[in-house]
Amino acid sequence: MKNIKIEWCENFIKKTFEKKQCKGIEVGYFWDMAERSGLWERGTYGTPMSKALEELTKVEIISDENGNYLYSVFRLA
């Protein structure tokens, strides 16, 4: 994997939320976009993208009316 800077990942995250004009992005969909951008490689952990997400977002669990898990989203902090 190429040498990726956290700053590039932070810019990607901010621009993605701005472009999508959304409050949250489903976690799996976000990782697909990050992989297509070349800033993240599937199966890697502790990467610059992970660190940028830690700094800029929080994970929110979305549940149905009965409290059953539906999916998780990244939200800008």
C-alpha positions in Angstrom: 0.0 0.0 0.0 1.2 3.5 -0.8 2.3 6.0 1.8 -1.0 7.7 2.7 -1.2 10.7 5.0 -3.9 11.2 7.6 -4.6 14.7 6.3 -5.6 13.2 2.9 -8.0 10.9 4.7 -9.4 13.7 6.7 -10.0 15.8 3.6 -11.7 12.8 1.9 -14.0 12.3 4.9 -15.0 16.0 5.0 -15.5 16.2 1.3 -17.5 13.0 1.2 -20.0 14.2 3.9 -20.2 17.6 2.1 -20.7 16.1 -1.3 -23.4 13.6 -0.1 -25.0 16.4 2.0 -25.8 13.9 4.7 -25.6 13.6 8.4 -24.4 10.0 8.4 -23.0 7.4 6.1 -23.5 3.7 6.5 -20.2 2.1 7.6 -20.0 -0.5 4.9 -20.8 2.0 2.2 -18.2 4.4 3.5 -15.5 1.7 3.5 -16.4 0.9 -0.1 -16.0 4.5 -1.1 -12.7 4.8 0.8 -11.4 1.7 -1.0 -12.4 3.0 -4.4 -10.6 6.2 -3.6 -7.3 4.4 -3.0 -7.0 5.7 0.5 -7.8 2.5 2.3 -7.3 -1.2 1.6 -9.8 -3.8 2.7 -8.5 -6.0 5.5 -6.2 -3.4 6.9 -6.4 -1.9 10.4 -4.8 1.0 12.2 -4.5 2.8 8.9 -4.4 6.6 8.3 -8.1 6.3 7.3 -9.0 4.7 10.6 -7.1 7.4 12.5 -8.8 10.1 10.5 -12.2 8.5 11.3 -11.4 8.4 15.0 -10.7 12.2 14.9 -13.6 13.3 12.8 -16.5 10.9 13.4 -18.4 8.9 15.8 -20.2 5.6 15.2 -24.0 5.5 15.7 -26.0 2.3 15.9 -29.3 2.5 14.1 -32.0 0.2 15.6 -35.6 -0.5 14.7 -38.6 0.4 16.9 -38.0 -2.8 18.9 -34.4 -2.0 19.6 -33.0 -4.6 17.2 -29.8 -3.6 15.4 -30.2 -2.5 11.8 -26.9 -0.9 10.8 -24.1 1.5 11.9 -23.3 4.9 10.5 -20.4 7.3 10.7 -21.5 10.8 11.8 -19.3 13.8 11.8 -18.4 14.7 15.4 
